[in-house]
């Protein structure tokens, strides 16, 4: 796993034993005096919508609208007003987001605005008030409703669809869902898309107009609601402007003091590369110049957790602040025993710092978000993924590296990623100015950050890909030739034709105009071979019920049903076996058989042996090879048989946030099985009981109110 070291200009910096570690003492370049004097809280006045917000509302009254604006600029207000207009005339609205946490947040927000009786939620985990005139839900649920509507020959029962975080169209894993929604959505339903700034908004709007036969108006706002000022944190503790002051945007370059530091062969360091910086001392500097609260973006989840131990210098909190923080944590801790006894509670309560990442329980992350939003924390240590979709802005964001790990390798921040992170700096209505603080180190490229500050956002590239669930659902309502027409409407096809290129490479695959159709035919041929589709291209009875399995491994699970190898009377066993299909990581199973209950062990081997030949057939035809591991099954069985969370964690041998995700995804798969009640009534009923066993504290957070 190669990682490029930071560099400046033509010479690479050397970070080693010859470099000194300096004592951190707060200081600031005199040139910053004027900048720091602007720090403060704006006076509260009557809200006046911005021009771009009014333009968007005007546009969505007539046609589709794509709004691209910086993070925190007020896109949600547009959604609220558009929903209010539809609601006033007795219409229905559908608000879709990429994250369950964001959907839950909007559900609470809209319930306060429009009344709880008028708002429903659909996330998989939650299904409440589904006939309400305003529905909040995840994009996958909306896509599935479009599948059902096409199958029944109906139109979606809504008068407005809002796609929040619409730049997820370019997400490598889930962008296909956004693209499907845009293709399948009836043109009579206005589409309001809210997005971070993107580079090719014109192209996306042109594509939508071509497939929906109506204009898509672009409303673009490039100005940040709160100005951003970049700072350089010298290892001595002195703050400098990162860029030269008083020059045009086009002429901006590194401040001479920063350039002098970076030009040294052995510059002083804030810490050696294998040691954590003294975050408490860094916070002491930021607090002196009123630059907190701050979000520190670190490269890994473990770094975020370990950073808390380096915050001891932040011990001396204002007594009033400390008392208010302690009281609020105590209030939140009463909602959950696991929150009350959380291992990081002491640092949260005494140092006013927290760690936020996907390895934590959902409820703990909500606590961190709430405390940060209420201004009770000095700092949160988070991975870069927190910048997308989670709303707890700060006065400053702090960078210690200029790259991120994408699951395969370290890559430099893209303009969009950097803008999303810096979009958290400066709270609208709470700050006159926000700050991005760069700390030099082995993996910090200051020149790259300089370019990113005023760079244009990245272009979005189609992420559409063929999968078995998509094909089974489309064949419910379309003949193969009609599906070919749908692929002709794809953003991928549009980009190829418009770009006058024969192909482009996406995730190592050469995507050509004919690629989607050829890949569809490859999948279709396999479905025919395995009895889910007839030679005429129609679903068999097996294919019809398998289409309801809108999960990652629909064919493997469907084959398990066909072979009658799933436990259909034991809820704990069924949940454990479903976890095998959900789990995507690697696991050390060597010691599991010794402790695993015999009934689970026998069921596990029955299922894996029964599906082994089918799994090999899939692999031989190029459709991957899903690995079956015992440990996730054992962990879920431990949990569903009523064992404590701590014992389940020990069995799972994974971070508690990962275990919570495994449980929630297993529950989602079981919900899909519940849909098979006409074909497999016993297993469907058992799946319902399995879900009840899975969803308990500390995993279930729907009743974890933070108000």
Order of alpha helices (4+ residues) and beta strands (2+ residues): beta-beta-beta-alpha-alpha-beta-alpha-beta-alpha-beta-beta-beta-alpha-beta-alpha-beta-alpha-beta-beta-beta-alpha-alpha-beta-alpha-alpha-alpha-alpha-beta-alpha-beta-beta-beta-beta-alpha-beta-alpha-alpha-alpha-alpha-beta-beta-alpha-alpha-alpha-alpha-alpha-alpha-alpha-alpha-alpha-alpha
